[in-house]
Amino acid sequence: MKLVWFRNDLRLADNPALRYACAGDGPVAALFIISPTQWRQHKMAPIRQRFMLAQVDELGRELAALGIPLHLLRVETFAEAPAALSDLCRELGVTQLYANQAIEIDEQRRDHAVTAALAEQAVSCHWLNGCCVLPPGRVLTGSGEMFKVFTPFSRAWLKALDEEGFVIHRAPATRGEPQPWQPLAERAWVDEALGELTADPRWPVGEVEALRRLNIFLEQAVLDYGETRDFPAIAGTSVLSPYLAAGIISPRQCVAALQQRLGYRPQSKAQPGFVWLNELIWREFYRHLLVLIPTLSMNRPFKPETAALPWSWDPDAFAAWCEGRTGYPIVDAAMRCLNTTGWMHNRLRMIVASFLTKDLHIHWRLGEDYFMSRLIDGDLAANNGGWQWAAGTGADAAPYFRVFNPTTQGQRFDPQGEFIRTWVTELADIPAAYVHQPHDWLRLKGRQDYPAPMVDHAVARVRAIEMFRSLEK
């Protein structure tokens, strides 16, 4: 018996672990492990848990139709996984375990412990690359080291991809009689562990849905992506991040579909489609970094010297940021959108992260954790990479003097205030000319229903730069 352990790779197509487990004859079973306490410790958002488990339900039905039973195990923490897996392998008569590699440090430690435990009962473990187009360790400098800077990584990644190419694995064929599948909502122990399991209707699950979104984006928006991607009121992005984070679609499928749409693989900014491909390369870069520098999984900065920065931990200021009442309309609209939908446009993520760290001078770790606790697409590598980039502690050549002005960012990327008025209801009736600096207009109307700016941006910017310059003394 061969066992496939699904994690953040909840798909049939282009799943190397599933593909190799199904090669040859013999029975195949599948596994998903629910770890409620561990998920809470990792700040996994409830909306992400529900999305992931809805996909597990979908995957269970699809596997059952192929004759592959999906087993569910519940362990509270990763520390319990080796023993639970050993028991299941013994019960099923498993001789080989297949899984796609994890990149986070806690997950890697869990997998090493599983390998050791299963070796004691002669179960061999096969770990494959299912999370990246090119696996961590494949893209190297001329001296054989992994990259710490994005631009040379991007060039080397494109070259390596040209040299190696890649394969999209097909979904497995039927392997036997259909198996029964009991929906998760009917399993009392799942409900007890996680509460309400109803997925958000804004985020339908399924590989068909992920491919539908990808194809619509490629047909309608990818050629204009470089011009439209920064405007939150425009549907200019793929909105695939939740599906990539849960592994409902793979990055290889995205690259292959882009190539098919264009007839070529773009190599530079001058070529249509490259800007979106470059976002996928950023995703790869942050995942490779997480493997190269395990301390990134431990709340440590990429640049060790920035650990000495005198960050604030002001709970009242942090709460105002979380709740979208900073007095800066684009920041408040973005945070209220996140709190309601579980998703935030990428440009807005940069704006609110810069505001928290460079205007309020609050530690990026608080923002990183808050995002993970709210985002449906919460992914440690991308989230940590984005927050450290914004905070000036991450992989960036010139970090400390980049301080986004929240007012001018709003004026540039939401010029008519459409996004702002959607989410900051106090400003729904304000004229576009005043929407980014509404306070004088509100005072003329005798209104006090929207907060005054928490800080003077010009003053806060100077303080942020001084914080970083002090490290050089």
VEXDREN-2710 file (C-alpha; in Angstrom, 1 decimal):
% VEXDREN-2710
k/r/px/py/pz
1/MET/0.0/0.0/0.0
2/LYS/1.2/3.5/-0.9
3/LEU/0.0/6.5/1.0
4/VAL/-0.2/10.1/-0.3
5/TRP/-0.1/12.8/2.4
6/PHE/-1.8/16.0/1.2
7/ARG/-0.9/19.3/2.8
8/ASN/-0.9/22.6/1.0
9/ASP/-1.2/20.8/-2.3
10/LEU/-4.9/20.0/-2.4
11/ARG/-5.3/19.1/-6.1
12/LEU/-5.2/16.1/-8.4
13/ALA/-3.5/17.7/-11.4
14/ASP/0.2/18.6/-11.3
15/ASN/0.7/16.9/-7.9
16/PRO/4.1/15.1/-8.0
17/ALA/3.4/13.2/-4.8
18/LEU/0.1/11.8/-6.1
19/ARG/1.6/11.2/-9.5
20/TYR/4.5/9.1/-8.3
21/ALA/2.4/7.2/-5.7
22/CYS/0.0/6.2/-8.5
23/ALA/2.8/5.1/-10.8
24/GLY/2.7/1.3/-11.2
25/ASP/0.3/-1.2/-9.7
26/GLY/-0.9/-1.7/-6.2
27/PRO/-3.4/0.1/-3.9
28/VAL/-3.1/3.8/-3.1
29/ALA/-4.7/5.7/-0.2
30/ALA/-4.5/9.4/0.7
31/LEU/-4.3/11.3/4.0
32/PHE/-5.0/14.8/5.3
33/ILE/-4.1/15.7/8.9
34/ILE/-6.2/18.3/10.8
35/SER/-4.1/20.1/13.5
36/PRO/-6.4/22.7/15.1
37/THR/-4.1/23.8/17.9
38/GLN/-1.0/24.0/15.6
39/TRP/-3.1/26.0/13.1
40/ARG/-4.0/28.5/15.9
41/GLN/-0.4/28.7/17.0
42/HIS/0.5/29.6/13.4
43/LYS/-2.2/32.3/13.4
44/MET/-4.1/30.6/10.6
45/ALA/-7.2/32.7/9.7
46/PRO/-10.5/31.0/10.3
47/ILE/-11.6/31.9/6.7
48/ARG/-8.5/30.1/5.4
49/GLN/-9.2/27.1/7.6
50/ARG/-12.8/26.9/6.2
51/PHE/-11.5/27.4/2.6
52/MET/-8.9/24.7/3.0
53/LEU/-11.3/22.2/4.6
54/ALA/-14.0/22.9/1.9
55/GLN/-11.3/21.9/-0.6
56/VAL/-10.4/18.8/1.4
57/ASP/-14.1/17.9/1.1
58/GLU/-14.0/18.4/-2.6
59/LEU/-10.7/16.5/-2.9
60/GLY/-12.1/13.6/-0.9
61/ARG/-15.0/13.2/-3.2
62/GLU/-12.8/13.3/-6.3
63/LEU/-10.3/10.8/-4.9
64/ALA/-13.1/8.5/-3.8
65/ALA/-14.5/8.5/-7.4
66/LEU/-11.0/7.4/-8.6
67/GLY/-11.0/4.5/-6.1
68/ILE/-8.5/6.3/-3.7
69/PRO/-9.8/6.6/-0.2
70/LEU/-8.9/9.8/1.7
71/HIS/-8.3/9.3/5.4
72/LEU/-8.5/12.1/7.9
73/LEU/-6.4/12.2/11.1
74/ARG/-6.8/14.8/13.9
75/VAL/-3.7/15.7/15.9
76/GLU/-3.6/18.8/17.9
77/THR/0.1/19.7/17.2
78/PHE/2.8/18.6/14.7
79/ALA/4.5/16.8/17.6
80/GLU/1.8/14.2/17.5
81/ALA/2.0/13.5/13.8
82/PRO/4.7/10.9/13.7
83/ALA/3.0/8.6/16.1
84/ALA/-0.4/9.0/14.5
85/LEU/1.1/8.4/11.0
86/SER/2.9/5.3/12.3
87/ASP/-0.4/3.9/13.6
88/LEU/-2.2/4.6/10.4
89/CYS/0.6/3.0/8.2
90/ARG/0.5/0.0/10.4
91/GLU/-3.3/-0.3/10.2
92/LEU/-3.3/0.1/6.4
93/GLY/-0.2/-1.9/5.7
94/VAL/1.6/1.1/4.1
95/THR/5.1/0.5/2.8
96/GLN/5.7/3.9/1.1
97/LEU/4.7/7.4/1.9
98/TYR/4.6/10.2/-0.7
99/ALA/4.3/13.9/0.1
100/ASN/5.3/17.2/-1.4
101/GLN/8.0/19.0/0.6
102/ALA/7.2/21.7/3.1
103/ILE/9.4/24.7/3.4
104/GLU/8.5/26.2/6.8
105/ILE/10.8/25.2/9.7
106/ASP/8.1/23.7/12.0
107/GLU/6.7/21.6/9.1
108/GLN/10.3/20.5/8.1
109/ARG/11.0/19.4/11.6
110/ARG/7.7/17.5/11.6
111/ASP/8.6/15.8/8.4
112/HIS/12.0/14.8/9.6
113/ALA/10.4/13.2/12.7
114/VAL/7.9/11.4/10.5
115/THR/10.7/10.0/8.3
116/ALA/12.5/8.7/11.4
117/ALA/9.4/7.2/12.9
118/LEU/8.3/5.4/9.8
119/ALA/11.8/4.1/9.1
120/GLU/11.4/2.0/12.3
121/GLN/8.6/0.1/10.6
122/ALA/10.3/-0.1/7.2
123/VAL/8.1/2.6/5.5
124/SER/10.1/4.6/3.0
125/CYS/9.3/8.3/2.6
126/HIS/9.5/10.1/-0.7
127/TRP/9.5/13.9/-0.6
128/LEU/8.9/15.8/-3.8
129/ASN/8.7/19.4/-5.1
130/GLY/5.1/20.5/-5.4
131/CYS/5.2/24.0/-4.1
132/CYS/7.6/25.7/-6.6
133/VAL/8.3/25.8/-10.3
134/LEU/11.9/25.2/-9.5
135/PRO/12.8/23.6/-6.1
136/PRO/14.7/25.5/-3.5
137/GLY/18.4/24.8/-4.0
138/ARG/18.1/24.6/-7.8
139/VAL/18.6/28.4/-8.5
140/LEU/22.2/29.2/-7.5
141/THR/24.8/31.9/-7.8
142/GLY/28.0/31.3/-9.8
143/SER/29.6/30.3/-6.5
144/GLY/26.9/27.7/-5.9
145/GLU/25.0/29.6/-3.2
146/MET/21.4/30.4/-3.0
147/PHE/20.4/34.0/-3.8
148/LYS/19.5/36.7/-1.3
149/VAL/18.7/39.4/-3.8
150/PHE/15.7/39.3/-6.1
151/THR/16.9/40.7/-9.4
152/PRO/19.8/38.3/-9.9
153/PHE/17.6/35.5/-8.6
154/SER/15.0/36.3/-11.2
155/ARG/17.5/36.3/-14.1
156/ALA/18.9/33.0/-12.9
157/TRP/15.5/31.5/-12.4
158/LEU/14.5/32.3/-16.0
159/LYS/17.7/30.9/-17.3
160/ALA/17.3/27.7/-15.3
161/LEU/13.7/27.3/-16.5
162/ASP/14.9/27.7/-20.1
163/GLU/17.5/25.0/-19.5
164/GLU/15.4/22.5/-17.7
165/GLY/11.8/23.2/-18.7
166/PHE/9.1/21.6/-16.5
167/VAL/6.4/19.0/-16.7
168/ILE/2.8/19.3/-15.7
169/HIS/1.7/16.0/-14.2
170/ARG/-1.8/14.8/-15.2
171/ALA/-4.4/13.8/-12.7
172/PRO/-4.3/10.1/-12.0
173/ALA/-6.6/7.6/-13.8
174/THR/-9.2/5.6/-12.0
175/ARG/-7.6/2.9/-9.9
176/GLY/-10.5/0.8/-8.8
177/GLU/-14.1/0.8/-7.6
178/PRO/-15.4/4.1/-6.3
179/GLN/-15.1/4.6/-2.6
180/PRO/-17.6/6.1/-0.2
181/TRP/-16.9/9.6/1.1
182/GLN/-18.4/11.1/4.3
183/PRO/-18.6/14.9/4.1
184/LEU/-16.7/16.7/6.7
185/ALA/-19.8/18.5/8.0
186/GLU/-21.2/15.1/9.0
187/ARG/-18.1/14.3/11.1
188/ALA/-18.7/15.4/14.7
189/TRP/-15.0/15.5/15.6
190/VAL/-14.2/17.8/12.8
191/ASP/-17.0/20.2/13.8
192/GLU/-15.8/20.1/17.4
193/ALA/-12.2/20.9/16.4
194/LEU/-13.0/23.8/14.1
195/GLY/-16.5/25.0/14.6
196/GLU/-18.4/26.3/11.6
197/LEU/-17.2/24.7/8.4
198/THR/-19.3/26.7/5.8
199/ALA/-16.9/28.2/3.2
200/ASP/-17.2/31.8/2.1
201/PRO/-19.3/31.9/-1.1
202/ARG/-17.0/34.6/-2.4
203/TRP/-14.3/31.9/-2.7
204/PRO/-15.7/28.8/-4.3
205/VAL/-13.3/25.8/-4.0
206/GLY/-12.2/23.3/-6.7
207/GLU/-9.6/22.9/-9.3
208/VAL/-12.2/23.8/-12.0
209/GLU/-12.8/27.1/-10.3
210/ALA/-9.1/27.9/-10.0
211/LEU/-8.5/27.1/-13.7
212/ARG/-11.6/29.2/-14.6
213/ARG/-10.2/32.2/-12.8
214/LEU/-6.8/31.7/-14.3
215/ASN/-8.2/31.5/-17.9
216/ILE/-10.4/34.5/-17.4
217/PHE/-7.4/36.5/-16.2
218/LEU/-5.2/35.4/-19.1
219/GLU/-7.9/36.2/-21.6
220/GLN/-9.1/39.5/-20.3
221/ALA/-6.4/41.1/-18.1
222/VAL/-2.9/39.7/-18.3
223/LEU/-1.8/42.0/-21.2
224/ASP/-2.9/45.1/-19.3
225/TYR/-1.7/43.8/-15.9
226/GLY/1.3/46.1/-15.7
227/GLU/-1.0/49.1/-16.0
228/THR/-4.0/48.0/-14.0
229/ARG/-2.6/45.8/-11.2
230/ASP/-2.1/48.7/-8.7
231/PHE/-5.6/50.0/-8.8
232/PRO/-7.8/48.2/-6.2
233/ALA/-11.1/49.5/-7.7
234/ILE/-10.2/47.7/-11.0
235/ALA/-10.4/44.0/-11.5
236/GLY/-6.8/43.9/-12.8
237/THR/-5.3/41.0/-10.9
238/SER/-5.8/37.2/-11.1
239/VAL/-7.1/36.8/-7.5
240/LEU/-5.5/33.4/-7.5
241/SER/-3.6/33.8/-4.3
242/PRO/-6.0/31.7/-2.1
243/TYR/-5.9/28.9/-4.7
244/LEU/-2.1/29.0/-4.8
245/ALA/-1.7/29.1/-1.0
246/ALA/-4.0/26.1/-0.6
247/GLY/-2.3/24.3/-3.6
248/ILE/-5.6/24.0/-5.5
249/ILE/-3.6/25.2/-8.5
250/SER/0.2/25.0/-8.9
251/PRO/2.6/27.7/-10.0
252/ARG/3.7/25.4/-12.8
253/GLN/0.2/25.4/-14.1
254/CYS/0.1/29.2/-14.0
255/VAL/3.4/29.5/-16.0
256/ALA/2.3/26.9/-18.5
257/ALA/-1.1/28.6/-19.1
258/LEU/0.7/32.0/-19.5
259/GLN/3.0/30.4/-22.1
260/GLN/0.1/28.9/-24.0
261/ARG/-1.8/32.2/-23.9
262/LEU/1.1/34.2/-25.3
263/GLY/2.8/31.6/-27.4
264/TYR/6.1/32.3/-25.6
265/ARG/7.6/32.7/-22.1
266/PRO/8.3/36.4/-21.5
267/GLN/11.9/37.2/-20.5
268/SER/11.9/40.9/-19.8
269/LYS/9.6/43.8/-18.9
270/ALA/9.4/44.8/-22.5
271/GLN/7.4/41.7/-23.3
272/PRO/3.6/41.5/-22.5
273/GLY/2.9/39.1/-19.6
274/PHE/6.2/39.5/-17.9
275/VAL/5.0/41.6/-15.1
276/TRP/2.6/38.9/-14.0
277/LEU/5.3/36.2/-14.4
278/ASN/7.6/38.3/-12.3
279/GLU/5.1/38.2/-9.5
280/LEU/5.2/34.4/-9.7
281/ILE/9.0/34.7/-9.5
282/TRP/8.7/36.8/-6.4
283/ARG/6.6/34.1/-4.9
284/GLU/9.4/31.6/-5.7
285/PHE/12.1/33.9/-4.3
286/TYR/10.4/34.2/-0.9
287/ARG/9.9/30.4/-0.7
288/HIS/13.5/29.8/-1.5
289/LEU/14.6/32.4/1.1
290/LEU/12.5/30.6/3.7
291/VAL/14.5/27.4/3.1
292/LEU/17.9/29.3/3.0
293/ILE/17.2/31.2/6.2
294/PRO/15.1/29.2/8.6
295/THR/15.1/32.0/11.1
296/LEU/12.6/33.8/8.9
297/SER/10.1/31.3/10.2
298/MET/11.0/32.3/13.7
299/ASN/10.0/36.0/13.7
300/ARG/13.6/37.1/13.0
301/PRO/14.5/39.8/10.5
302/PHE/16.3/39.0/7.2
303/LYS/18.8/41.7/8.1
304/PRO/20.0/40.8/11.6
305/GLU/21.1/44.3/12.5
306/THR/17.6/45.6/12.3
307/ALA/16.6/43.5/15.3
308/ALA/18.0/46.5/17.3
309/LEU/15.4/48.9/15.9
310/PRO/13.3/50.6/18.6
311/TRP/9.9/49.5/17.4
312/SER/6.7/50.5/19.2
313/TRP/4.3/48.0/20.6
314/ASP/1.5/50.5/21.3
315/PRO/-1.7/48.5/21.7
316/ASP/-4.0/51.4/21.1
317/ALA/-2.3/52.5/17.9
318/PHE/-2.2/49.0/16.7
319/ALA/-5.9/48.5/17.4
320/ALA/-6.7/51.6/15.4
321/TRP/-4.7/50.3/12.5
322/CYS/-6.4/46.9/12.7
323/GLU/-9.9/48.3/12.8
324/GLY/-9.4/50.9/10.0
325/ARG/-9.7/54.1/12.0
326/THR/-6.3/55.7/11.4
327/GLY/-7.8/58.8/9.7
328/TYR/-6.0/58.0/6.4
329/PRO/-8.8/56.9/4.0
330/ILE/-6.8/54.5/1.8
331/VAL/-5.4/52.7/4.9
332/ASP/-8.8/52.5/6.6
333/ALA/-10.5/51.2/3.5
334/ALA/-7.9/48.5/3.0
335/MET/-8.1/47.3/6.6
336/ARG/-11.9/47.2/6.6
337/CYS/-11.9/45.3/3.3
338/LEU/-9.5/42.8/4.9
339/ASN/-11.5/42.4/8.0
340/THR/-14.7/41.8/6.0
341/THR/-13.5/39.7/3.0
342/GLY/-10.3/38.0/4.2
343/TRP/-8.4/39.4/1.2
344/MET/-6.5/42.5/0.3
345/HIS/-5.2/43.9/-2.9
346/ASN/-1.4/43.7/-3.2
347/ARG/-0.8/47.5/-3.6
348/LEU/-2.9/48.0/-0.5
349/ARG/-0.9/45.5/1.5
350/MET/2.2/47.5/0.8
351/ILE/0.5/50.8/1.8
352/VAL/-0.9/49.5/5.1
353/ALA/2.3/47.7/6.0
354/SER/4.4/50.9/5.3
355/PHE/1.9/52.9/7.4
356/LEU/2.1/50.5/10.4
357/THR/5.9/50.3/10.4
358/LYS/7.0/53.7/9.0
359/ASP/4.2/56.0/10.2
360/LEU/3.3/54.3/13.5
361/HIS/6.7/52.7/14.0
362/ILE/5.0/49.5/15.2
363/HIS/6.9/46.3/14.9
364/TRP/6.3/44.5/11.6
365/ARG/5.8/41.2/13.5
366/LEU/2.4/42.5/14.8
367/GLY/1.3/43.3/11.3
368/GLU/2.6/40.0/9.9
369/ASP/0.6/38.1/12.6
370/TYR/-2.5/40.1/12.0
371/PHE/-2.5/39.5/8.3
372/MET/-2.0/35.7/8.9
373/SER/-5.0/35.8/11.3
374/ARG/-7.3/37.4/8.7
375/LEU/-6.1/36.4/5.2
376/ILE/-7.7/33.6/3.2
377/ASP/-4.4/33.4/1.2
378/GLY/-2.1/33.5/4.3
379/ASP/1.2/32.0/3.3
380/LEU/4.2/32.3/5.6
381/ALA/6.8/32.9/2.9
382/ALA/4.9/35.6/0.9
383/ASN/3.5/37.3/4.0
384/ASN/6.8/37.4/5.8
385/GLY/8.6/38.5/2.7
386/GLY/6.1/41.3/2.0
387/TRP/6.1/42.6/5.6
388/GLN/9.9/42.7/5.9
389/TRP/10.2/44.4/2.5
390/ALA/7.8/47.1/3.7
391/ALA/9.4/47.4/7.1
392/GLY/12.9/47.8/5.7
393/THR/14.2/44.7/7.4
394/GLY/14.0/42.3/4.5
395/ALA/15.5/41.4/1.2
396/ASP/15.8/44.8/-0.4
397/ALA/18.7/46.8/-1.7
398/ALA/17.6/50.2/-0.5
399/PRO/15.0/49.8/2.3
400/TYR/15.0/52.4/5.0
401/PHE/14.2/55.6/3.0
402/ARG/11.2/54.0/1.2
403/VAL/8.3/55.4/3.2
404/PHE/5.0/55.4/1.4
405/ASN/2.9/58.6/1.7
406/PRO/-0.6/57.2/2.4
407/THR/-2.3/60.2/1.0
408/THR/-0.5/60.4/-2.3
409/GLN/-0.7/56.6/-2.7
410/GLY/-4.5/56.9/-2.4
411/GLN/-4.6/59.8/-4.9
412/ARG/-2.4/57.8/-7.4
413/PHE/-4.1/54.4/-7.1
414/ASP/-7.7/55.2/-6.2
415/PRO/-7.9/58.7/-7.8
416/GLN/-11.7/59.0/-7.7
417/GLY/-12.0/57.3/-4.3
418/GLU/-14.2/54.5/-5.6
419/PHE/-12.4/51.9/-3.4
420/ILE/-12.4/54.2/-0.4
421/ARG/-16.1/55.1/-0.6
422/THR/-16.9/51.4/-0.9
423/TRP/-15.3/50.5/2.5
424/VAL/-15.2/53.7/4.5
425/THR/-19.0/54.3/4.7
426/GLU/-18.5/57.6/6.5
427/LEU/-17.0/59.0/3.3
428/ALA/-19.6/57.5/0.9
429/ASP/-21.0/60.9/0.0
430/ILE/-17.8/62.9/-0.1
431/PRO/-16.8/64.5/-3.4
432/ALA/-13.8/63.0/-5.1
433/ALA/-11.8/66.2/-4.7
434/TYR/-11.8/65.7/-0.9
435/VAL/-11.9/61.9/-0.5
436/HIS/-8.1/61.5/0.2
437/GLN/-8.0/64.5/2.6
438/PRO/-11.6/64.6/3.9
439/HIS/-11.2/66.4/7.2
440/ASP/-11.6/70.0/6.1
441/TRP/-14.8/69.1/4.2
442/LEU/-16.2/67.1/7.1
443/ARG/-15.6/70.1/9.4
444/LEU/-17.4/72.4/7.0
445/LYS/-20.3/70.0/7.2
446/GLY/-20.2/69.9/11.0
447/ARG/-19.4/66.2/10.9
448/GLN/-17.2/64.2/13.3
449/ASP/-17.9/60.7/12.2
450/TYR/-14.5/60.0/10.7
451/PRO/-11.3/60.1/12.9
452/ALA/-8.6/62.7/12.5
453/PRO/-5.2/61.5/11.2
454/MET/-3.4/59.5/13.9
455/VAL/0.0/61.0/13.0
456/ASP/1.5/63.7/10.8
457/HIS/3.0/61.7/8.0
458/ALA/5.8/64.2/7.3
459/VAL/6.9/64.0/10.9
460/ALA/6.5/60.2/11.2
461/ARG/8.6/59.8/8.0
462/VAL/11.5/61.7/9.4
463/ARG/11.4/59.6/12.6
464/ALA/11.3/56.3/10.6
465/ILE/14.4/57.3/8.6
466/GLU/16.2/58.4/11.8
467/MET/15.4/55.0/13.3
468/PHE/17.3/53.2/10.5
469/ARG/20.1/55.7/10.3
470/SER/20.8/55.2/14.0
471/LEU/21.8/51.6/13.2
472/GLU/24.7/53.0/11.1
473/LYS/26.3/54.8/14.1
END
